[in-house]
């Protein structure tokens, strides 16, 4: 028994020694960003932003188990930003974002297993104003002075309102929401200079933490609230944004 314990102890010591030696050894895989060239120099001001708008209109449309869909809606988002380069390839700044969603459903019918559910006169509208502190890191692609990768870290606080009107029943019913949220997001992207000052950027919201609180008043009588926390690590195609920025 004592001999077995001695062998186990010797093997454990050898494993610890090997792990220490491997940790002490430095591996050079060729990714030394500390020697990356200057892409955006210290003291540069960056101003620009993104804008998105989409609209839909359904006229007696059918989709899977739903038919007789008559609806209209739109999504609008405007996000100007300004940034100052504290160091070469590193800047801090501020981004403001205004978003507004509207959805109006006149009629729709859902048929499941022979049971038909009719929906009509449903109206939703929501708007948010969000302030974001941003940190930008640029990584040149090779020795190029025109193309680069970058990451924008965003610390955000938002405030908004939402209204829902449901006229499907005998009497109209409505709710009013007051929305506050906090977020921490990483938005990597690619950029290319169109000329000496103008650049086009493509970004995607890839990793984020979002905390939301909603206070609701229903029919001006009943009160409720909802808290939610979400963490995501995925590429959301719907969050891809294209922006135009000016470097001065």
C-alpha positions in Angstrom: 0.0 0.0 0.0 2.8 2.3 0.9 4.6 1.6 -2.4 1.4 2.5 -4.4 1.1 5.8 -2.5 4.8 6.5 -3.2 4.3 5.9 -6.9 1.2 8.1 -7.1 3.1 10.9 -5.2 6.0 10.7 -7.7 3.8 10.7 -10.7 1.9 13.8 -9.3 5.2 15.6 -8.7 6.3 14.9 -12.3 3.0 16.1 -13.7 3.3 19.4 -11.7 6.9 19.9 -12.8 6.0 19.3 -16.5 3.0 21.7 -16.2 5.3 24.4 -14.7 7.9 23.9 -17.4 5.2 24.2 -20.1 3.7 27.3 -18.5 7.1 28.9 -18.2 7.9 28.3 -21.9 6.8 31.0 -24.2 5.2 30.1 -27.5 5.4 32.5 -30.5 2.4 31.9 -32.8 3.1 35.0 -34.8 0.2 37.1 -33.5 2.0 40.0 -31.9 -0.4 42.9 -32.0 1.9 45.1 -29.9 3.9 45.7 -33.1 0.9 46.4 -35.3 1.3 49.5 -37.5 -0.5 52.8 -36.9 -3.9 52.8 -38.7 -5.7 55.7 -36.9 -3.2 58.1 -35.3 -3.4 59.7 -31.8 -5.5 63.0 -31.7 -7.8 62.0 -34.6 -11.5 62.9 -34.2 -14.0 60.4 -35.6 -17.7 61.3 -36.3 -20.5 59.5 -38.1 -23.1 56.9 -37.4 -25.6 54.4 -38.7 -29.2 54.6 -39.8 -31.7 51.7 -40.5 -35.3 51.8 -41.7 -37.6 48.9 -42.7 -41.3 48.8 -43.5 -43.7 46.0 -44.2 -47.3 45.7 -45.5 -49.4 42.5 -45.5 -52.5 42.4 -47.6 -54.6 39.2 -47.0 -51.3 37.3 -46.5 -51.0 33.6 -45.5 -48.2 32.1 -43.5 -48.2 28.5 -42.2 -51.2 28.2 -39.9 -52.1 31.9 -40.1 -54.1 33.5 -42.9 -56.1 36.6 -43.7 -53.2 38.7 -42.3 -53.6 42.4 -42.8 -51.0 44.5 -41.1 -48.5 47.3 -41.5 -45.4 48.2 -39.5 -42.0 49.8 -39.6 -38.6 49.9 -37.7 -36.5 53.0 -37.5 -33.1 53.4 -35.9 -30.6 56.3 -35.9 -27.2 56.1 -34.1 -24.8 59.0 -34.4 -21.4 58.7 -32.7 -18.2 60.7 -31.9 -14.9 59.3 -30.9 -11.4 60.8 -29.9 -8.2 58.7 -30.4 -6.3 58.8 -27.1 -3.5 56.6 -28.6 -2.7 55.2 -32.0 -5.5 52.7 -32.8 -7.3 53.3 -29.5 -10.1 55.8 -29.0 -13.0 56.6 -26.6 -16.3 58.3 -27.4 -20.0 58.6 -27.1 -22.9 57.1 -29.1 -26.5 58.1 -29.0 -29.3 55.9 -30.4 -32.9 56.5 -31.1 -35.1 53.6 -32.1 -38.9 53.3 -32.9 -41.0 50.3 -33.7 -44.6 50.3 -34.9 -46.9 47.3 -35.6 -50.6 47.5 -36.5 -52.6 44.3 -37.1 -56.0 44.8 -38.5 -57.0 41.1 -38.9 -55.5 37.7 -38.7 -56.8 34.1 -38.2 -54.9 31.2 -36.8 -56.2 27.7 -37.5 -54.8 24.8 -35.3 -56.3 21.3 -35.3 -59.6 22.7 -36.6 -59.8 25.5 -34.1 -59.8 29.0 -35.5 -58.6 32.0 -33.4 -59.3 35.4 -34.8 -57.2 38.5 -33.9 -58.0 42.1 -34.9 -57.4 45.7 -34.0 -54.0 45.1 -32.3 -51.6 48.1 -32.2 -48.1 48.3 -30.7 -45.7 51.2 -30.6 -42.3 51.4 -28.8 -39.5 54.0 -28.7 -36.1 54.0 -27.0 -33.3 56.5 -26.4 -30.0 54.9 -25.5 -26.7 56.5 -24.4 -23.5 54.5 -25.0 -19.9 55.0 -23.8 -17.7 53.4 -26.4 -14.1 52.1 -26.5 -12.6 51.4 -30.0 -9.6 49.3 -30.8 -8.3 49.1 -34.4 -6.1 46.3 -35.8 -4.7 46.9 -39.3 -4.9 44.0 -41.8 -1.2 43.5 -42.6 0.5 46.7 -43.8 -2.7 48.1 -45.3 -3.6 51.7 -44.7 -7.1 51.3 -46.1 -8.5 48.1 -44.5 -8.7 47.2 -40.8 -10.5 45.2 -38.2 -11.9 46.8 -35.1 -13.9 46.2 -31.9 -16.3 48.6 -30.3 -17.0 47.9 -26.6 -20.3 49.6 -25.6 -21.5 50.4 -22.1 -25.1 51.5 -22.5 -28.1 52.9 -20.6 -31.5 53.2 -22.2 -34.9 54.6 -21.4 -38.1 54.1 -23.4 -41.9 53.8 -23.6 -44.2 51.3 -25.1 -48.0 51.3 -25.8 -50.2 48.3 -26.7 -53.9 48.6 -27.7 -56.0 45.4 -28.0 -59.4 46.0 -29.6 -60.2 42.3 -30.1 -62.6 42.0 -27.2 -65.9 43.7 -26.4 -64.1 46.6 -24.8 -60.7 48.0 -25.9 -57.8 47.1 -23.5 -54.5 48.9 -23.4 -51.2 48.9 -21.5 -48.4 51.4 -21.0 -44.8 50.4 -20.4 -41.9 52.4 -19.0 -38.7 50.6 -20.0 -35.1 51.0 -18.6 -32.2 48.8 -19.6 -28.5 48.5 -19.0 -26.1 46.7 -21.4 -22.5 45.8 -22.0 -21.8 44.7 -25.6 -18.9 43.8 -27.9 -19.3 44.8 -31.5 -16.5 43.6 -33.8 -16.4 44.8 -37.4 -14.5 45.6 -40.6 -13.8 49.1 -42.1 -12.4 50.5 -45.3 -11.4 54.0 -46.2 -13.2 55.2 -49.3 -10.8 58.2 -49.5 -8.4 60.0 -47.1 -11.2 60.9 -44.6 -14.4 58.9 -45.3 -14.7 55.3 -44.2 -17.4 52.6 -44.5 -17.9 50.2 -41.6 -19.7 46.9 -41.1 -20.3 45.8 -37.5 -22.2 42.9 -35.8 -23.4 42.7 -32.2 -21.7 39.4 -31.1 -21.4 39.3 -27.3 -23.5 41.1 -24.8 -25.0 41.4 -21.4 -28.4 43.1 -21.1 -30.5 43.8 -18.0 -34.0 45.2 -18.5 -36.8 46.5 -16.2 -40.3 47.2 -17.3 -43.1 49.0 -15.2 -46.5 48.4 -16.7 -49.9 50.0 -16.2 -52.8 48.0 -17.7 -56.1 49.8 -18.4 -54.9 52.7 -16.2 -55.8 50.5 -13.2 -53.6 47.5 -12.7 -49.8 47.7 -12.2 -47.1 45.2 -12.8 -43.4 44.8 -13.5 -40.9 42.5 -15.3 -37.2 42.1 -14.9 -35.1 40.2 -17.3 -31.4 39.4 -17.8 -29.8 37.9 -20.9 -26.3 37.0 -22.0 -25.7 36.1 -25.7 -22.7 34.8 -27.6 -23.9 34.4 -31.2 -23.8 36.2 -34.5 -27.2 37.8 -35.0 -27.7 38.6 -38.7 -30.4 41.1 -37.8 -27.9 43.1 -35.8 -25.5 43.7 -38.7 -25.1 47.4 -39.2 -23.4 49.5 -41.9 -22.2 53.0 -41.1 -20.4 56.0 -42.6 -17.7 57.8 -40.6 -15.5 60.8 -41.1 -11.9 60.8 -39.7 -10.5 64.3 -39.0 
